[in-house]
Amino acid sequence: MEITQQILEKIKAYQKIMIHRHQSPDPDALGSQGGLAEILRTTFPEKEIYVIGGSVNDLDYLITMDQVEDEMYQGALVISTDTANAPRISGDQYNLGDYLLKIDHHPNDEPYGDLSWINTEASSTSEMIYDFYEAHQEELTMTPEAARLLYAGIVGDTGRFMYPATTSHTLYVASKLREFPFDAAKLNRQIDEITVKIARLSGYVTENIQVDEKGAAMVLLTQEVLDKFDVVDSETPAIISVPGRIKDINAWGIFVAQPNGTYRVRLRSKGPVINTIAKRHHGGGHPLASGANAQDLEEVAEIYKEIQAVVNQSGEKGV
């Protein structure tokens, strides 16, 4: 039986469905979570379907989370979207259900759940949710709101179709979603908008980025810098792409201070594979977009040396 058919059969079998995504959500986490919920709520109005997770930060124009209690998970199907490993799932309640289903496009380095659908070729989990709908469109119903959410997820994870994960199939899915009546121009503006303080932090990043002759770069955001710009860690994803706009930068790391003295590491690349670095430092992710953790400035320096090494090995500059 095809994996999407197995998923549909599980969905049909449960009256209550709890849909989670990863912590510190991005548009794909919320788009895949909310898009799936909208499709299922419309198709199966008799079922109880909830979206669960903590704060969505400045992405509240996309979706609002439901409030749930532990006892609501009894006999429930739990679905996790866009979440590579269990510790990152939004909400510890995910393990209270009857059956756990994982839908994700990240490498399956840390398997979890009773059933998994992994497609690392997909640009986003939102693209996968559309594929699930299309495979069973005789039974499932797409809505303008579901299309808006899935489109947001695809736009977010492809950098508005600029990243290598964008395929002809990605563009096909986006075109099919645009057939539904939602304000795509407004949505694109909302995804692209930044606050004044993030704009000022972007200027700091540009002025203080460290780049070697091969195009390996790093930016260190200390607690003092975060305080100066009145920014918290959850707001810093907005500046991840800033170094990538600089022509001669090939791969980069952004190191963000945490309250406990450690550093969150966000790794990006235009060519050299950097998720191997992330895996060595308590993280993981895609070959060209990963996350890791550094215990102190010594480990920060070590990670930057590893970025330099992979860039040097690639023999490419300013891809």
N, C-alpha and C positions, 0 to 999 in steps of 0.2 A: 504493500500500500504506500502511495506517495506520502511524503512527510506532511504536506499541507492537508491532505485528506485525513491523516491521523490527528492533526491539530483540530480540524473542523469537527471530527467525531468526538474529541474530548470536550470541545466547547458545547456541543449539543447535549452531552451527557450530564452537564452540571447546571444547576439552577442559579448558583452564585459564583461570580467570577471576579477575582481581585487582580487588577493589573498594576504592576510596579514598573519602575525604571531605575536608572542609576542616580546616585546622589549628585548634588551640584549640577542639575540638568542643563543640557544644551537644547537647541531646537529639535534635534533628532530624537533625543530621549523623550521629550514631551510630545513631539509630533507622532512618533510611533505608538506611544502609550495612549494618547488621546484619540488618534485616528482609529486605532483598533477598537477602542471603547465606543466611539461613535458608530462605527460599522455594526458592531455587535448589538448595541442598544436599539438601533433602528431595525435590524434583522430579527432580533429576539426580544421584543418589548416585554415579554413576560419574565425575563431573567433579571436578576439583580447584578448590576455591573458597576464596579467602583474603580476609580483611579487613585492610587495611594502614593504618598511621598511627602517629603518636607517642603521647605520653601522653594519656590520657583524663581526667586530673586527678581530680576527685572524682566522676566519672560511671562509676566502675568497676563499679557495681552493674548497669550496662546490658550491657556487653560487654567482652571482652578482645581486643586486637589479635593477629594472627598475626605470627610472625617469618619473613621471607622474604629471599632472596638475589637479587642482580641477574639471575643466569642463569635464575631461575625465570620471568622475564618473556618469555623467548624463545617466540614463537608464541602469546602469551597475549592474551586480550581484557581490556582495562582499562576499568573503569566508574568514573566519578567522580560521586558524589551530593552534592547540596546545596552545590556549590562554584561561585561565580560566575566566578572567573577562575583561570587556570592557576597563577599564583604562590602561591595559597592552598591548592592541593591538598596533602594530607598525604603527604609522601614524594616525593622527586625521581624515584623509580623509575617513576612513572606513564608517562613517555615512552619506556620501554624495551620496551613491548608491541608487539603487531602491529596493534592497532586500538583507538582511544580513543573511548568513548561517554560523553556528558555527560547527566545527568538532574538538573534543577534547577528551582527555582521563583523564583529571583532574576531581575531584568531581565538580558537577554543583552547587556550593554554591551561585554563583552570575550569574544567567541566563541572557542572552542577545541574541538579534537576532530574526529573524522571523522564523527560523527553526534550530533546534539543533540536532546533532548526538553526543551523549556522550557515551563512553564505558570505564568505569573505570577499567575494567578487562584487557584492552589492555596494553601492555608494553609501548606503545608509540603511538603517533598520526600517525607516519609513518607506523606502523603495520596496523592501521585502513585504511589508504589510500590504502595499498595493498589489504585489504579485500574488499574495494570498487571496486577496479579494478577486483579482482577475481570474485566478484558477478556478474559483467557485462562484462566479458572478451570477450563475443561475439561482444560487441559494442566498447569496449575500447582497446587501444593499449599500451602495456608496451614497454619501450625502455631501452637500457643499461644505459643511463644517469639517467632515472627515477629510475631504480633499484639501481644504485650507491647511489643516494640521500636517498632513503628509507632505504637502508641497513645502511647508516651512521646514520640515525635517530634512528634506532633500537639499533645499537651498542652503541650509545651515551647514550640513556636513560636506557639501561640495564646494563651499566658499563661492556660492553663486555660480556653480558649474566651472570653476577655475581649476579645481584639484584633479590629480590624475585618476582618482576613483570614478570620475564622471565618464560614463560609457554611452554608447548609442542607446542602450536600453534605459539608462538613467534619463536621457532626454525624451525618450518615448514615454516613459512613465510621467514625467513632468508635463508633457503635452496632453496626455490623457486627463490628468488632474485639472489642467487649465480649462478643460471643457465644462467644468462645473462652475456655477456662478459665485465666485468670491472675489474680493478686491485684492488681486495679486500685487498691484503697484503699492498699495498701502502696506501690505504684509512685508514686501521687500524693504520698504522704508523703515518699518519697525525693527526688522532684523538688523539693518545696517546702522541705525541710530546709536549714538553714544552720548553720555552725559558730558557736561563741561569738564568735570574733574577727570574723567577718563581721557578726554581730549588732551588735557594738560599732562596727564601721565604718559600719553603717547609721545608727546614732545620730549619728555624726560627720557623715555626709552630710546628714541632716535638719537638724542644727544649723548647718551651714556652707553650705547651698545659697544661691546668689545668684539672686534673682528680681526681674524688673522689673514695672512696673505692668500690662503686657500679658500676663504669664504666660510670658515667656521665661526659662529658668533655666539655670544652669551650676553644676557642682561641680568643683573642682580638687583632684586627689589627687596631691600632690607626693611625692617620694621619702621625705621626712621623715615624711609622714603614713603612707605604706605601711609604713615601718620601725616607726613607733610602734605600729601595729596588727598587726605581724608578718604582713603580707599581700603577696602577689606579684600581678602583673598578671593571671595566669591565674585567680585567684580573684575578681576584681572584677566579672565578669558578674553575679554574684549580687545586686549592688546597683543594677543598671541600672534596675530598675522602681521603686525607692524614690521618686524624684521624681514619678512618674506617679500615685502614690496621693494626692498633695496636690491639693486641689480646684482651685485657681486656676492651676496650672501647665499650660501648653498645649504646650510643646515644650522639650526640654532637651538639654544636652550634658554628658557626663562625661569629663573629661580626666585620663588616667592617665599618670603619669611612667614613662618607660622608662629602662633602664640607660644608654643612649647619650645621654640628655638630651632626647630628643624626647618627644612625648605621643601616646598612643593616644586616639582620639576616638570615643566611642560616642554616637550621636545617636538620639533618640526623639521622637515627636510624637503628639499626640492628634488632629491634623487637618491643620495646615500641612505641605506637602511639604518634606522636609528632605534627600532623597537628592541633590538638585541641589547642596546645600552640600557634601556628601561628595565628589561628583565633582570639585569645584573644589579639593579638598584631598587628593588621592591616595587616594581611597576610592570608595565606592559602596554600593549596597544597595537596599532597598525604599523606597517613598515615605515611610513612617512609621518605618522602622527601618534605620539605616545606620551605617557605620563610616568613619572617615577618620584622617588623621595630621597632626600639627602639629609643625613643626620646633623651635619655641621658644614662649615665653610670648607673644611678639608675634603669632604666628599663632593661638594660643589665643584671644587677645582679638579677633582678626579674625573667627574662626569664631563666637564668641559674638555679635558685632555682626550677623553674617549670620543667626543664629537669631532675633535680635530683629527683624530686617527682615522675615523671612518670617511671623513671628507678627503683626507690625504690619499687614502687607499682608492677612493673612487676615481681619482685622476681628473675630476671635473671641477670647474669653477663657474659660479654664476649660472647654474643650469636654468 
